[in-house]
């Protein structure tokens, strides 16, 4: 198994907070690698180190090496634009450019010097087909991209990222804002694309990781807990913390002081109600939230951590519902 990305002794800091602690691991070529772990464990930070998007965060600094095709992407002298061209990014929320469907896909190739109309036409059609969107939009390519459904917008972002011909596709919770049908579309495309691309996906959804991953990296509180093939990690994890995370028992034997059912609510109301519930508790007490909004699974833990509280566990309990365990720290 050949590694496409080699991570060596990588540490990352946001100010005084250390988000990644001496990470050394390889990402195999032309496979789907899932980075798993609870909220705040460093998954998205590691992903941002690959394409140097972490540079855009004030106070962030990174040490170590990330080797891609013999090049250390953390070397200060390299062309960051070229690094990002090699690594297409599929973000958590679709971010189509304020232009037509056609121009969204053609944007990258034009930026890199392609001006020939026929070649651009071919490129747009090719990558919309690869993203599974061509048949739905071929008769309205000049329509504004923001008129598409959110699921279609995410597939458009995939096509746009592929149009600059990257080697690696980075996916940061790519289906968390999507409905189940749109999520399935994205997952199906990723499974096809691994024949030609190395894919790294950050996901809170352990079931998604089981469906997609060939290789798994488990992070916890910025540390590398375990890594290996999906079969090894999911069927016979070596570390108890990995077994607990996969089984959703990371906070066993922990007393819950309050429970709030937020099913039927959407963000930002989930976060507002959760904040109100936490306000009634004393410092150190634990709140259990039950949510069924996929966006809340991401945004509520992030908002709670931003407020200084500790997210103990994010666990899917059935097809629609999630439990979020939070300790009040402020």
Order of alpha helices (4+ residues) and beta strands (2+ residues): beta-beta-beta-alpha-beta-beta-alpha-beta-alpha-alpha-alpha-alpha-beta-alpha-beta-alpha-beta-beta-alpha-alpha-beta-alpha-beta-alpha-beta-beta
